[in-house]
């Protein structure tokens, strides 16, 4: 059976994907959510994929799943681990090669406009007006855990890049869960990736766990990875 590695965005914590990982584990799939001891703000963007790799055991032909900005990190790990498959889960489409920053130049300008305090940016939920989680049906306990994990990152984290390794051998797929990643899903479709579209929010993997896990397995079947 395939082994899954779910990579969350460094702007949030592992609670954003662990509920879906737990469903995959309950179905009998070996599933990992690499979580370094030190939060991402204690290292740099270019070193973060190495920290993720250090937390994983030896894995043969895994399927890498990247959520949000974790799509870029998952592609890095896919190349380093000779992954069997790679799935963007409402995620940024990674480049095939070359220097890879955490955000695109237009979004970097937005990040640079955020009010920093003591050299640190606000937590991700404070980047936007209003209550970002108001429309996300998280249980009280899950919401508390999610908020407790949100890191405050230095601006220098975003003004950085790593060299993307060759991940061309991995079969690719895309799952869209929110309108924000409609364009990314269209790009994936134009590249003939199998695309599954769900009606939800960006935090779908945290609360719609069964549906998200089922979508991952559907994409794997399209890829002939299970």
Z-matrix of the N, CA and C atoms (Angstrom, degrees):
N
C 1 1.470
C 2 1.519 1 109.74
N 3 1.319 2 117.46 1 147.98
C 4 1.466 3 119.69 2 -179.39
C 5 1.520 4 111.88 3 -67.97
N 6 1.301 5 114.17 4 156.43
C 7 1.458 6 121.26 5 175.35
C 8 1.533 7 108.16 6 -110.80
N 9 1.330 8 115.44 7 133.16
C 10 1.460 9 120.86 8 -177.88
C 11 1.524 10 110.52 9 -103.75
N 12 1.337 11 115.26 10 141.82
C 13 1.457 12 122.41 11 171.10
C 14 1.517 13 106.62 12 -125.38
N 15 1.331 14 116.64 13 114.24
C 16 1.464 15 121.92 14 -178.86
C 17 1.525 16 109.31 15 -100.91
N 18 1.324 17 115.80 16 124.50
C 19 1.463 18 122.28 17 -177.65
C 20 1.525 19 109.18 18 -111.03
N 21 1.314 20 117.16 19 119.74
C 22 1.459 21 120.36 20 178.34
C 23 1.522 22 110.66 21 -90.75
N 24 1.314 23 115.65 22 162.50
C 25 1.460 24 120.63 23 175.64
C 26 1.522 25 109.61 24 -64.73
N 27 1.334 26 118.51 25 141.66
C 28 1.471 27 119.76 26 175.09
C 29 1.517 28 113.70 27 -69.62
N 30 1.345 29 117.71 28 -8.07
C 31 1.463 30 120.40 29 176.41
C 32 1.524 31 111.76 30 -78.25
N 33 1.326 32 116.16 31 -15.52
C 34 1.465 33 121.48 32 177.99
C 35 1.526 34 107.71 33 -129.97
N 36 1.332 35 116.83 34 -173.87
C 37 1.449 36 120.33 35 -178.18
C 38 1.515 37 113.03 36 -111.21
N 39 1.321 38 117.29 37 -177.25
C 40 1.465 39 121.68 38 -176.27
C 41 1.522 40 114.54 39 -64.71
N 42 1.346 41 117.58 40 -20.50
C 43 1.464 42 119.59 41 177.60
C 44 1.522 43 111.77 42 -59.26
N 45 1.322 44 117.82 43 -21.41
C 46 1.463 45 121.43 44 -179.47
C 47 1.526 46 112.44 45 -67.57
N 48 1.337 47 118.13 46 -20.62
C 49 1.472 48 120.43 47 -178.45
C 50 1.526 49 113.37 48 -129.48
N 51 1.333 50 118.39 49 -15.07
C 52 1.464 51 120.43 50 -175.99
C 53 1.533 52 112.97 51 -58.68
N 54 1.343 53 120.71 52 -40.16
C 55 1.467 54 118.33 53 178.45
C 56 1.529 55 113.20 54 -55.84
N 57 1.340 56 117.71 55 -41.90
C 58 1.462 57 120.56 56 177.19
C 59 1.525 58 110.69 57 -68.77
N 60 1.324 59 117.26 58 -39.33
C 61 1.463 60 120.43 59 177.03
C 62 1.519 61 111.14 60 -60.54
N 63 1.329 62 117.12 61 -37.59
C 64 1.464 63 120.85 62 179.35
C 65 1.523 64 111.54 63 -64.73
N 66 1.331 65 117.11 64 -36.53
C 67 1.466 66 120.33 65 177.47
C 68 1.524 67 110.21 66 -64.92
N 69 1.328 68 116.66 67 -45.42
C 70 1.469 69 120.39 68 178.26
C 71 1.527 70 110.88 69 -60.19
N 72 1.323 71 116.33 70 -41.77
C 73 1.466 72 120.05 71 178.35
C 74 1.521 73 110.88 72 -62.53
N 75 1.345 74 116.72 73 -42.09
C 76 1.467 75 121.02 74 -179.81
C 77 1.526 76 111.35 75 -64.30
N 78 1.329 77 116.95 76 -25.82
C 79 1.470 78 120.91 77 177.80
C 80 1.519 79 112.01 78 -83.18
N 81 1.319 80 117.06 79 -1.33
C 82 1.458 81 121.16 80 175.72
C 83 1.509 82 115.33 81 101.62
N 84 1.341 83 117.92 82 4.26
C 85 1.461 84 120.84 83 179.50
C 86 1.527 85 109.94 84 -90.81
N 87 1.315 86 116.74 85 131.71
C 88 1.463 87 120.27 86 172.16
C 89 1.528 88 107.76 87 -65.52
N 90 1.320 89 116.36 88 122.86
C 91 1.460 90 120.71 89 -172.58
C 92 1.519 91 109.76 90 -135.12
N 93 1.326 92 115.89 91 134.10
C 94 1.460 93 121.32 92 -176.72
C 95 1.530 94 110.20 93 -126.62
N 96 1.327 95 115.26 94 140.89
C 97 1.460 96 122.41 95 171.33
C 98 1.530 97 106.19 96 -123.59
N 99 1.333 98 117.91 97 91.21
C 100 1.465 99 119.88 98 -176.08
C 101 1.521 100 111.92 99 -60.95
N 102 1.331 101 115.46 100 127.90
C 103 1.464 102 121.42 101 -176.34
C 104 1.527 103 108.98 102 -136.76
N 105 1.326 104 118.03 103 96.02
C 106 1.470 105 120.30 104 177.73
C 107 1.524 106 111.70 105 -59.08
N 108 1.327 107 115.90 106 153.52
C 109 1.465 108 120.49 107 -179.77
C 110 1.521 109 111.80 108 -62.35
N 111 1.320 110 117.06 109 -43.57
C 112 1.465 111 120.99 110 -179.32
C 113 1.521 112 109.61 111 -90.02
N 114 1.326 113 119.02 112 138.72
C 115 1.461 114 121.25 113 178.67
C 116 1.523 115 111.30 114 -66.28
N 117 1.344 116 117.48 115 163.37
C 118 1.470 117 120.14 116 -174.87
C 119 1.525 118 114.09 117 -59.50
N 120 1.319 119 118.42 118 -29.22
C 121 1.455 120 119.64 119 -179.97
C 122 1.512 121 114.26 120 -64.67
N 123 1.345 122 116.64 121 -13.18
C 124 1.467 123 120.63 122 179.93
C 125 1.520 124 112.27 123 -89.13
N 126 1.308 125 117.30 124 -0.19
C 127 1.455 126 121.17 125 177.10
C 128 1.524 127 107.61 126 -138.44
N 129 1.318 128 118.77 127 -159.91
C 130 1.463 129 122.02 128 -179.08
C 131 1.521 130 109.35 129 -118.83
N 132 1.328 131 115.44 130 164.43
C 133 1.469 132 119.96 131 176.72
C 134 1.517 133 110.40 132 -57.83
N 135 1.316 134 118.53 133 -41.64
C 136 1.465 135 120.49 134 -175.93
C 137 1.527 136 111.95 135 -68.70
N 138 1.326 137 117.06 136 -25.46
C 139 1.469 138 120.03 137 179.63
C 140 1.532 139 112.86 138 -92.62
N 141 1.326 140 117.32 139 -15.02
C 142 1.463 141 119.83 140 -173.62
C 143 1.534 142 113.35 141 -61.17
N 144 1.344 143 120.36 142 -42.94
C 145 1.469 144 118.22 143 177.90
C 146 1.528 145 112.92 144 -61.92
N 147 1.326 146 117.44 145 -30.23
C 148 1.463 147 120.07 146 177.17
C 149 1.521 148 110.68 147 -68.84
N 150 1.353 149 116.19 148 -37.70
C 151 1.469 150 120.26 149 176.78
C 152 1.535 151 110.12 150 -64.63
N 153 1.320 152 116.77 151 -38.22
C 154 1.459 153 120.26 152 177.80
C 155 1.532 154 111.03 153 -63.87
N 156 1.323 155 115.57 154 -44.38
C 157 1.467 156 119.80 155 -179.53
C 158 1.525 157 111.34 156 -61.66
N 159 1.317 158 116.93 157 -36.29
C 160 1.465 159 120.71 158 -178.17
C 161 1.523 160 112.76 159 -64.07
N 162 1.330 161 117.78 160 -23.72
C 163 1.464 162 120.67 161 -176.96
C 164 1.525 163 112.46 162 -87.60
N 165 1.329 164 118.10 163 -8.22
C 166 1.457 165 120.89 164 -175.45
C 167 1.521 166 111.99 165 -95.37
N 168 1.341 167 117.62 166 146.11
C 169 1.463 168 120.45 167 171.38
C 170 1.527 169 109.31 168 -77.17
N 171 1.325 170 116.91 169 179.57
C 172 1.459 171 119.62 170 174.60
C 173 1.528 172 109.06 171 -68.25
N 174 1.316 173 116.21 172 130.46
C 175 1.462 174 121.86 173 -176.59
C 176 1.528 175 108.58 174 -132.14
N 177 1.326 176 116.13 175 135.73
C 178 1.454 177 120.93 176 177.17
C 179 1.520 178 110.23 177 -101.93
N 180 1.318 179 116.84 178 126.17
C 181 1.461 180 123.73 179 174.02
C 182 1.532 181 113.40 180 50.00
N 183 1.319 182 119.16 181 53.79
C 184 1.470 183 120.01 182 -178.74
C 185 1.521 184 111.94 183 -73.39
N 186 1.323 185 115.03 184 166.81
C 187 1.457 186 122.51 185 169.81
C 188 1.523 187 106.90 186 -108.01
N 189 1.324 188 116.37 187 117.31
C 190 1.462 189 121.75 188 -178.13
C 191 1.524 190 109.45 189 -91.47
N 192 1.317 191 115.95 190 131.66
C 193 1.462 192 122.33 191 179.26
C 194 1.525 193 107.62 192 -123.24
N 195 1.322 194 116.65 193 120.63
C 196 1.458 195 120.85 194 -179.95
C 197 1.506 196 111.59 195 -114.07
N 198 1.341 197 116.63 196 125.77
C 199 1.454 198 121.54 197 179.16
C 200 1.525 199 109.56 198 -102.58
N 201 1.335 200 116.59 199 131.65
C 202 1.461 201 122.52 200 177.51
C 203 1.536 202 109.87 201 58.51
N 204 1.334 203 118.57 202 -131.09
C 205 1.465 204 120.59 203 177.32
C 206 1.516 205 111.75 204 -64.60
N 207 1.325 206 116.66 205 -13.31
C 208 1.463 207 120.41 206 175.39
C 209 1.514 208 112.80 207 -66.15
N 210 1.358 209 117.28 208 -13.96
C 211 1.456 210 119.07 209 176.23
C 212 1.520 211 112.42 210 -62.15
N 213 1.331 212 116.71 211 -38.18
C 214 1.465 213 120.49 212 177.84
C 215 1.524 214 110.91 213 -66.86
N 216 1.328 215 115.64 214 -41.96
C 217 1.455 216 120.50 215 179.85
C 218 1.523 217 111.07 216 -67.97
N 219 1.330 218 116.47 217 -38.78
C 220 1.463 219 120.17 218 179.90
C 221 1.527 220 110.94 219 -64.71
N 222 1.331 221 117.27 220 -36.47
C 223 1.460 222 119.79 221 177.21
C 224 1.528 223 110.71 222 -64.68
N 225 1.326 224 116.54 223 -40.01
C 226 1.472 225 120.54 224 176.35
C 227 1.524 226 109.91 225 -59.20
N 228 1.326 227 116.51 226 -47.90
C 229 1.455 228 120.14 227 -179.77
C 230 1.521 229 111.43 228 -67.20
N 231 1.336 230 117.16 229 -33.66
C 232 1.465 231 120.32 230 178.13
C 233 1.524 232 110.42 231 -60.42
N 234 1.337 233 115.82 232 -40.24
C 235 1.452 234 119.13 233 177.45
C 236 1.510 235 112.62 234 -70.43
N 237 1.317 236 116.71 235 -38.77
C 238 1.467 237 120.85 236 -177.70
C 239 1.522 238 112.18 237 -72.44
N 240 1.342 239 116.89 238 -29.58
C 241 1.461 240 121.36 239 -175.78
C 242 1.528 241 113.10 240 -103.65
N 243 1.337 242 117.13 241 6.89
C 244 1.474 243 121.17 242 -176.73
C 245 1.526 244 110.16 243 49.87
N 246 1.319 245 115.67 244 56.15
C 247 1.457 246 121.92 245 -173.25
C 248 1.522 247 111.86 246 -66.26
N 249 1.326 248 114.08 247 148.94
C 250 1.463 249 121.45 248 175.79
C 251 1.519 250 110.77 249 -76.53
N 252 1.330 251 116.21 250 -35.01
C 253 1.448 252 120.57 251 -178.20
C 254 1.512 253 111.49 252 -147.54
N 255 1.326 254 115.51 253 161.23
C 256 1.459 255 122.37 254 179.33
C 257 1.515 256 107.61 255 -141.82
N 258 1.336 257 117.06 256 128.72
C 259 1.457 258 121.26 257 -178.53
C 260 1.521 259 109.92 258 -128.69
N 261 1.331 260 116.15 259 124.25
C 262 1.459 261 122.04 260 171.04
C 263 1.524 262 107.85 261 -81.93
N 264 1.315 263 117.28 262 121.51
C 265 1.457 264 122.41 263 179.03
C 266 1.531 265 107.92 264 -108.68
N 267 1.353 266 115.30 265 94.51
C 268 1.468 267 120.19 266 -173.43
C 269 1.523 268 108.79 267 47.39
N 270 1.318 269 114.56 268 54.01
C 271 1.467 270 120.33 269 -167.62
C 272 1.514 271 111.80 270 -128.37
N 273 1.321 272 114.37 271 163.80
C 274 1.447 273 122.55 272 174.85
C 275 1.525 274 109.54 273 -69.55
N 276 1.329 275 116.74 274 135.65
C 277 1.460 276 121.94 275 178.02
C 278 1.532 277 109.09 276 -74.12
N 279 1.310 278 117.53 277 121.53
C 280 1.470 279 119.15 278 -177.64
C 281 1.519 280 112.51 279 -80.31
N 282 1.326 281 116.69 280 153.46
C 283 1.461 282 119.61 281 174.32
C 284 1.524 283 110.44 282 -74.93
N 285 1.305 284 116.32 283 160.98
C 286 1.463 285 120.60 284 178.91
C 287 1.526 286 111.46 285 -73.24
N 288 1.314 287 115.57 286 -29.05
C 289 1.471 288 119.69 287 -176.74
C 290 1.528 289 108.27 288 -164.54
N 291 1.324 290 115.54 289 174.61
C 292 1.456 291 120.84 290 173.59
C 293 1.516 292 113.72 291 93.57
N 294 1.338 293 115.27 292 178.22
C 295 1.452 294 121.39 293 179.97
C 296 1.531 295 109.96 294 -65.39
N 297 1.331 296 115.26 295 133.31
C 298 1.464 297 121.08 296 -172.95
C 299 1.518 298 110.32 297 -126.43
N 300 1.335 299 118.27 298 105.23
C 301 1.467 300 120.76 299 175.67
C 302 1.526 301 109.87 300 -80.35
N 303 1.338 302 118.27 301 165.25
C 304 1.462 303 120.88 302 -178.87
C 305 1.520 304 114.13 303 -72.79
N 306 1.338 305 117.60 304 -23.22
C 307 1.465 306 121.33 305 -179.39
C 308 1.525 307 109.03 306 -141.33
N 309 1.330 308 115.55 307 159.13
C 310 1.451 309 120.79 308 176.46
C 311 1.533 310 110.22 309 -74.61
N 312 1.338 311 117.87 310 158.42
C 313 1.478 312 120.71 311 -175.86
C 314 1.520 313 113.96 312 -54.75
N 315 1.336 314 118.03 313 -39.98
C 316 1.468 315 119.08 314 -179.47
C 317 1.525 316 111.33 315 -65.50
N 318 1.333 317 117.11 316 -38.11
C 319 1.455 318 119.43 317 179.18
C 320 1.527 319 111.01 318 -74.26
N 321 1.327 320 116.64 319 -29.72
C 322 1.463 321 119.86 320 176.49
C 323 1.523 322 110.28 321 -60.65
N 324 1.325 323 117.88 322 -37.96
C 325 1.459 324 120.47 323 177.68
C 326 1.528 325 110.72 324 -62.12
N 327 1.336 326 116.21 325 -38.94
C 328 1.462 327 119.27 326 176.97
C 329 1.524 328 110.35 327 -64.05
N 330 1.329 329 116.90 328 -44.74
C 331 1.461 330 120.72 329 179.69
C 332 1.521 331 110.41 330 -60.37
N 333 1.319 332 116.57 331 -41.18
C 334 1.469 333 120.67 332 -179.82
C 335 1.523 334 112.18 333 -66.49
N 336 1.326 335 117.33 334 -19.82
C 337 1.468 336 120.93 335 179.61
C 338 1.525 337 112.59 336 -85.60
N 339 1.330 338 117.98 337 -9.41
C 340 1.457 339 120.94 338 -177.62
C 341 1.530 340 110.39 339 -72.40
N 342 1.332 341 117.75 340 147.90
C 343 1.468 342 120.16 341 -178.75
C 344 1.531 343 111.44 342 -76.08
N 345 1.318 344 116.19 343 110.26
C 346 1.459 345 121.08 344 178.39
C 347 1.528 346 110.20 345 -87.90
N 348 1.313 347 116.08 346 149.05
C 349 1.462 348 121.78 347 177.08
C 350 1.519 349 107.95 348 -134.06
N 351 1.329 350 115.75 349 127.72
C 352 1.470 351 121.46 350 -176.77
C 353 1.525 352 110.71 351 55.93
N 354 1.330 353 116.25 352 33.16
C 355 1.463 354 120.95 353 177.80
C 356 1.511 355 114.38 354 80.09
N 357 1.344 356 117.39 355 4.61
C 358 1.458 357 120.67 356 -177.24
C 359 1.524 358 110.39 357 -117.74
N 360 1.322 359 115.52 358 143.45
C 361 1.451 360 121.25 359 178.06
C 362 1.528 361 110.11 360 -79.86
N 363 1.336 362 117.64 361 160.93
C 364 1.465 363 119.53 362 174.51
C 365 1.533 364 110.65 363 -64.32
N 366 1.325 365 116.12 364 163.58
C 367 1.457 366 119.17 365 173.93
C 368 1.528 367 108.84 366 -65.39
N 369 1.320 368 116.10 367 157.87
C 370 1.463 369 122.66 368 -171.15
C 371 1.528 370 113.00 369 -55.51
N 372 1.320 371 118.53 370 -40.55
C 373 1.463 372 120.71 371 -178.26
C 374 1.523 373 112.47 372 -66.37
N 375 1.336 374 118.21 373 -18.07
C 376 1.464 375 121.61 374 178.67
C 377 1.530 376 112.23 375 -93.82
N 378 1.313 377 117.06 376 5.08
C 379 1.457 378 120.04 377 176.82
C 380 1.523 379 111.69 378 -76.03
N 381 1.327 380 116.29 379 -18.29
C 382 1.460 381 120.78 380 -170.53
C 383 1.526 382 109.84 381 -121.35
N 384 1.319 383 116.26 382 155.87
C 385 1.454 384 120.82 383 177.08
C 386 1.526 385 110.18 384 -74.89
N 387 1.322 386 115.56 385 147.13
C 388 1.458 387 120.09 386 178.57
C 389 1.513 388 112.51 387 79.55
N 390 1.332 389 115.70 388 -175.71
C 391 1.459 390 122.72 389 -179.10
C 392 1.515 391 108.84 390 -90.77
N 393 1.327 392 116.18 391 105.12
C 394 1.461 393 121.70 392 -175.99
C 395 1.527 394 111.89 393 -62.33
N 396 1.318 395 116.78 394 -27.09
C 397 1.463 396 120.65 395 -175.24
C 398 1.524 397 112.93 396 -97.06
N 399 1.333 398 117.28 397 3.95
C 400 1.466 399 120.42 398 -175.14
C 401 1.522 400 112.13 399 -60.86
N 402 1.327 401 117.69 400 -35.76
C 403 1.455 402 121.76 401 -177.63
C 404 1.523 403 112.74 402 -97.06
N 405 1.331 404 116.18 403 9.31
C 406 1.469 405 120.24 404 -179.35
C 407 1.516 406 108.08 405 -106.09
N 408 1.338 407 118.93 406 115.61
C 409 1.468 408 121.39 407 -174.86
C 410 1.532 409 113.65 408 -78.03
N 411 1.320 410 115.63 409 62.66
C 412 1.460 411 120.25 410 176.09
C 413 1.524 412 109.38 411 -81.57
N 414 1.326 413 116.91 412 141.62
C 415 1.459 414 119.90 413 173.46
C 416 1.527 415 108.54 414 -66.45
N 417 1.335 416 118.36 415 157.31
C 418 1.477 417 119.66 416 179.83
C 419 1.526 418 112.50 417 -54.86
N 420 1.329 419 116.94 418 -42.29
C 421 1.460 420 119.42 419 -179.21
C 422 1.516 421 112.29 420 -66.28
N 423 1.338 422 116.30 421 -42.13
C 424 1.463 423 120.36 422 179.97
C 425 1.529 424 110.68 423 -67.24
N 426 1.331 425 116.08 424 -39.04
C 427 1.463 426 119.62 425 178.71
C 428 1.521 427 110.91 426 -63.85
N 429 1.335 428 117.06 427 -41.73
C 430 1.465 429 120.62 428 178.49
C 431 1.523 430 110.80 429 -62.05
N 432 1.340 431 116.32 430 -44.21
C 433 1.466 432 120.43 431 179.31
C 434 1.523 433 111.07 432 -64.63
N 435 1.332 434 116.68 433 -41.91
C 436 1.462 435 121.24 434 -179.90
C 437 1.529 436 110.88 435 -60.74
N 438 1.324 437 116.56 436 -47.74
C 439 1.465 438 120.59 437 -178.17
C 440 1.530 439 111.68 438 -66.13
N 441 1.332 440 116.55 439 -35.84
C 442 1.465 441 120.25 440 -178.21
C 443 1.526 442 111.64 441 -66.40
N 444 1.318 443 117.43 442 -23.55
C 445 1.464 444 121.12 443 -176.73
C 446 1.525 445 113.67 444 -88.85
N 447 1.322 446 118.30 445 -11.79
C 448 1.463 447 120.09 446 -173.38
C 449 1.527 448 110.45 447 -66.76
N 450 1.334 449 117.50 448 121.27
C 451 1.468 450 119.68 449 -179.16
C 452 1.525 451 112.27 450 -88.25
N 453 1.311 452 115.28 451 157.44
C 454 1.463 453 121.50 452 168.87
C 455 1.523 454 106.79 453 -102.57
N 456 1.319 455 115.66 454 114.82
C 457 1.452 456 121.09 455 -174.66
C 458 1.519 457 111.36 456 -99.58
N 459 1.335 458 117.34 457 148.10
C 460 1.465 459 119.66 458 174.59
C 461 1.526 460 110.07 459 -74.09
N 462 1.311 461 116.63 460 152.49
C 463 1.460 462 120.56 461 179.02
C 464 1.525 463 110.91 462 -60.13
N 465 1.329 464 116.96 463 -31.08
C 466 1.465 465 120.24 464 -179.65
C 467 1.532 466 111.68 465 -61.79
N 468 1.337 467 117.49 466 -22.72
C 469 1.462 468 120.88 467 178.05
C 470 1.536 469 110.37 468 -58.26
N 471 1.334 470 116.53 469 -35.70
C 472 1.461 471 121.28 470 -174.79
C 473 1.514 472 112.75 471 -88.52
N 474 1.308 473 117.31 472 -17.11
C 475 1.461 474 121.93 473 178.60
C 476 1.524 475 108.46 474 -98.21
N 477 1.318 476 115.58 475 59.89
C 478 1.463 477 121.82 476 -171.47
C 479 1.527 478 107.52 477 -153.84
N 480 1.318 479 117.70 478 170.86
C 481 1.461 480 121.15 479 177.34
C 482 1.523 481 109.32 480 -160.88
N 483 1.325 482 115.28 481 159.07
C 484 1.465 483 120.54 482 171.24
C 485 1.524 484 108.90 483 -126.16
N 486 1.317 485 116.29 484 161.14
C 487 1.462 486 121.76 485 178.97
C 488 1.525 487 108.66 486 -85.93
N 489 1.317 488 116.47 487 118.61
C 490 1.459 489 121.30 488 -178.21
C 491 1.524 490 110.05 489 -72.01
N 492 1.332 491 117.59 490 123.73
C 493 1.471 492 119.19 491 176.27
C 494 1.524 493 110.73 492 -74.60
N 495 1.308 494 116.00 493 169.51
C 496 1.462 495 120.72 494 -179.91
C 497 1.529 496 109.77 495 -71.47
N 498 1.321 497 116.88 496 117.07
C 499 1.460 498 120.82 497 178.19
C 500 1.532 499 111.02 498 -121.34
N 501 1.329 500 115.75 499 22.72
C 502 1.464 501 122.33 500 -173.43
C 503 1.520 502 113.38 501 -65.69
N 504 1.347 503 118.31 502 -19.96
C 505 1.466 504 119.48 503 -177.57
C 506 1.528 505 112.77 504 -77.94
N 507 1.334 506 117.97 505 -13.37
C 508 1.465 507 121.03 506 -177.98
C 509 1.527 508 110.88 507 -81.03
N 510 1.327 509 117.26 508 132.78
C 511 1.458 510 121.44 509 171.28
C 512 1.523 511 108.54 510 -70.58
N 513 1.352 512 116.70 511 146.22
C 514 1.461 513 119.12 512 -170.05
C 515 1.525 514 112.49 513 -121.43
N 516 1.328 515 115.78 514 148.76
C 517 1.448 516 122.30 515 174.59
C 518 1.517 517 110.55 516 -149.94
N 519 1.328 518 116.53 517 168.34
C 520 1.470 519 121.36 518 -176.62
C 521 1.517 520 109.65 519 -139.91
N 522 1.340 521 115.87 520 138.40
C 523 1.460 522 122.78 521 172.81
C 524 1.516 523 107.82 522 -123.90
N 525 1.338 524 116.12 523 121.11
C 526 1.464 525 121.14 524 176.79
C 527 1.519 526 108.39 525 -101.24
N 528 1.340 527 116.39 526 127.81
C 529 1.463 528 119.95 527 178.05
C 530 1.525 529 112.83 528 -117.91
N 531 1.324 530 117.95 529 -9.70
C 532 1.465 531 120.40 530 -177.63
C 533 1.525 532 110.17 531 -140.62
N 534 1.338 533 118.02 532 154.65
C 535 1.470 534 120.78 533 177.81
C 536 1.522 535 113.15 534 -60.02
N 537 1.325 536 117.73 535 -25.31
C 538 1.463 537 120.84 536 -176.57
C 539 1.524 538 112.39 537 -61.65
N 540 1.333 539 117.06 538 -24.20
C 541 1.469 540 119.84 539 -176.58
C 542 1.527 541 111.63 540 -111.24
N 543 1.336 542 115.60 541 24.64
C 544 1.469 543 119.78 542 177.66
C 545 1.526 544 111.24 543 -62.02
N 546 1.340 545 117.14 544 -44.00
C 547 1.467 546 120.00 545 -179.24
C 548 1.520 547 111.24 546 -64.65
N 549 1.332 548 116.64 547 -38.85
C 550 1.462 549 119.42 548 178.57
C 551 1.527 550 110.67 549 -64.55
N 552 1.337 551 116.77 550 -39.65
C 553 1.466 552 120.65 551 177.56
C 554 1.522 553 111.05 552 -63.82
N 555 1.333 554 116.66 553 -38.00
C 556 1.462 555 120.44 554 177.56
C 557 1.521 556 110.69 555 -65.05
N 558 1.328 557 116.56 556 -40.09
C 559 1.474 558 119.85 557 177.63
C 560 1.515 559 110.37 558 -62.61
N 561 1.322 560 116.49 559 -41.24
C 562 1.467 561 120.24 560 178.94
C 563 1.523 562 110.37 561 -63.09
N 564 1.330 563 116.41 562 -42.99
C 565 1.459 564 120.48 563 179.40
C 566 1.524 565 111.13 564 -63.02
N 567 1.328 566 116.98 565 -40.26
C 568 1.465 567 120.99 566 178.16
C 569 1.519 568 111.93 567 -62.99
N 570 1.329 569 116.50 568 -25.09
C 571 1.466 570 121.20 569 177.77
C 572 1.527 571 111.64 570 -91.86
N 573 1.336 572 115.90 571 9.19
C 574 1.467 573 122.62 572 178.22
C 575 1.524 574 113.01 573 67.60
N 576 1.318 575 116.91 574 25.32
C 577 1.459 576 119.85 575 170.83
C 578 1.527 577 108.16 576 -76.90
N 579 1.314 578 119.44 577 142.99
C 580 1.464 579 119.14 578 169.44
C 581 1.523 580 109.80 579 -64.77
N 582 1.329 581 116.86 580 133.37
C 583 1.464 582 122.31 581 -176.70
C 584 1.521 583 109.22 582 -125.04
N 585 1.320 584 116.90 583 129.12
C 586 1.462 585 123.33 584 173.46
C 587 1.516 586 107.49 585 -113.56
N 588 1.333 587 116.69 586 128.40
C 589 1.468 588 121.45 587 -179.48
C 590 1.522 589 109.41 588 -111.41
N 591 1.333 590 115.94 589 126.06
C 592 1.458 591 122.72 590 178.38
C 593 1.528 592 109.29 591 -114.31
N 594 1.314 593 116.53 592 151.93
C 595 1.461 594 121.41 593 176.64
C 596 1.524 595 108.32 594 -93.28
N 597 1.315 596 116.36 595 104.01
C 598 1.457 597 118.25 596 -177.85
C 599 1.509 598 111.64 597 -167.04
N 600 1.313 599 115.93 598 -150.52
C 601 1.458 600 122.97 599 178.55
C 602 1.515 601 108.97 600 -121.27
N 603 1.312 602 114.87 601 176.27
C 604 1.470 603 119.38 602 -179.17
C 605 1.529 604 111.57 603 -64.97
N 606 1.314 605 117.57 604 -24.83
C 607 1.466 606 120.88 605 -178.57
C 608 1.526 607 111.98 606 -95.37
N 609 1.308 608 116.87 607 24.48
C 610 1.463 609 122.48 608 179.40
C 611 1.540 610 112.83 609 -50.66
N 612 1.331 611 119.51 610 -41.96
C 613 1.476 612 119.02 611 -178.24
C 614 1.519 613 113.86 612 -63.38
N 615 1.342 614 117.29 613 -16.87
C 616 1.465 615 120.03 614 -178.20
C 617 1.521 616 112.67 615 -86.36
N 618 1.355 617 117.66 616 -27.36
C 619 1.468 618 118.17 617 -174.95
C 620 1.524 619 113.59 618 -126.72
N 621 1.337 620 118.88 619 -28.85
C 622 1.467 621 121.69 620 177.04
C 623 1.523 622 107.88 621 -99.11
N 624 1.321 623 114.85 622 60.49
C 625 1.458 624 120.27 623 -168.87
C 626 1.520 625 113.87 624 -65.95
N 627 1.340 626 117.21 625 -45.06
C 628 1.461 627 119.50 626 -178.82
C 629 1.529 628 111.17 627 -64.16
N 630 1.339 629 116.64 628 -42.54
C 631 1.459 630 120.05 629 -179.50
C 632 1.527 631 110.90 630 -66.12
N 633 1.331 632 116.61 631 -41.06
C 634 1.463 633 119.99 632 179.77
C 635 1.522 634 110.92 633 -66.12
N 636 1.329 635 116.81 634 -43.91
C 637 1.464 636 120.24 635 178.79
C 638 1.530 637 110.65 636 -62.52
N 639 1.329 638 116.85 637 -41.13
C 640 1.462 639 120.27 638 178.69
C 641 1.522 640 111.10 639 -62.82
N 642 1.342 641 117.04 640 -39.47
C 643 1.461 642 120.92 641 178.42
C 644 1.526 643 110.77 642 -64.57
N 645 1.323 644 116.90 643 -40.09
C 646 1.468 645 120.32 644 177.49
C 647 1.524 646 110.62 645 -61.31
N 648 1.310 647 116.71 646 -43.13
C 649 1.462 648 119.87 647 179.74
C 650 1.526 649 110.86 648 -67.84
N 651 1.341 650 117.14 649 -36.10
C 652 1.468 651 119.94 650 176.62
C 653 1.522 652 110.77 651 -61.34
N 654 1.338 653 116.52 652 -45.33
C 655 1.465 654 119.52 653 178.88
C 656 1.518 655 110.25 654 -62.62
N 657 1.320 656 117.46 655 -40.70
C 658 1.462 657 120.52 656 178.74
C 659 1.526 658 111.32 657 -60.94
N 660 1.323 659 116.61 658 -36.84
C 661 1.466 660 119.57 659 177.50
C 662 1.518 661 110.52 660 -66.78
N 663 1.344 662 117.02 661 -40.46
C 664 1.469 663 119.40 662 175.35
C 665 1.527 664 110.48 663 -59.26
N 666 1.306 665 115.41 664 -36.91
C 667 1.472 666 120.51 665 -177.74
C 668 1.521 667 112.03 666 -83.44
N 669 1.343 668 116.19 667 -2.60
C 670 1.473 669 121.53 668 -175.19
C 671 1.519 670 110.26 669 57.19
N 672 1.337 671 114.18 670 38.48
C 673 1.478 672 119.94 671 -178.66
C 674 1.519 673 111.83 672 -98.09
N 675 1.341 674 118.80 673 -6.56
C 676 1.459 675 121.52 674 173.23
C 677 1.532 676 109.18 675 -136.38
